[in-house]
Structure formats: structure tokens, C-alpha cells
């Protein structure tokens, strides 16, 4: 049993070395392939250039197709990263009771601030409405007093004119009555003087 853990340790240690060696072999092969491709590309003729232009349009179509596939994949991965970041933030914010209490206090302060702001706005609005109402009442009272005063003045003027006209009519009637009485006395005297 003691041999197995030691063997496992040796095998585990050998795996990273083998992986590193394989990576070195792959990179050297890729580098060799790139240099041989560059050498071959330099020696192409005009006939191969025309084939390259037809391959170029095919490659362009391939590039568009590849972009059409890669863009939604990139969008999905970006969205996933944002969701993961949001979830990680929530998890880190509420991972312990102390952190949860801190978050709850933040929310309470924010709610309290919003409530206070709303109450302040309500008080301002109420004060403004009351002030406008008082101003309108004063204006209505001023207009009512003005109309009452104007009406009273017109009534007094009309009454004064009526009294003046009445006194003029009474004076004219008295004068005519006096004239009529005087005429009646003269007629009576004449009648008496004739008889």
C-alpha cells in the first residue's frame, strides 16, 4: 500500500513534464510549417495568383460566415460574464450575516432618504398650494369688495338722482297747483265781479 501513493506521485509529476514536452513539439512544428508556407508563397506564379483571387472571394465568404457565427457567441459569452459577475457580487454581498446586515442597513438608509425626500416634496407642494389658495381668496375678496363698493356707489347715485328728480317733480307739481289755485281765485273774483 505504501508503494501506490509513491507511484501515483511519480505518475502525477510526470504528466506535467510530458504535457510541456508535447507543447514544445507542437510549437516547433507550427513554426516550421509557417516558414515553409511563407517560402512557398513567395514562389507562386501568375497562374496561382488567379487561383488565389478565386480562393480570396471564397475566403471572404468564409470570413463572413465565421463572423456570423462568432458574433452571437461573443454576445452570449459577454452576457454570461455579466450575469456571473452580478451573481458573484450578490453572493459576496450576502455571504455572511454581517455583510447581509450591512446591505440591509444600506437599503434602509436609501429607503429613508427617498421617504424624506418625498415628504419634503409633499410639504413644499402643500405649502405652495395653500399659498396660491390664500392669494386667490384675497383676490376674490378684493374683487368682491370692489364690486360691492361699485354697486353701492351706483345705488347711492341712482337713489340721489331719484330723490332729486322726485323733488323736481314735487316742486313742479306745487308750482302748477299754486298756479292753478291762483287762476281759480282770479276766475272766481271775475265771476263775482260780473254778478
ABEGO torsion letter per residue (X at the ends): XAAAAAAAAAAAAAAAAAAAAAAAAAAAAAAAAAAAAAAAAAABBAAAAAAAAAAAAAAAAAAAAAAAAAAAAAAAAAAAAAAAAAAAAAAAAAABAAAAAAAAAAAAAAAAAAAAAAAAAAAAAAAAAAAAAAAAAAAAAAAAAAAAAAAAAAAAAAAAAAAAAAAAAAAAAAAAAAAAAAAAAAAAAAAAAAX
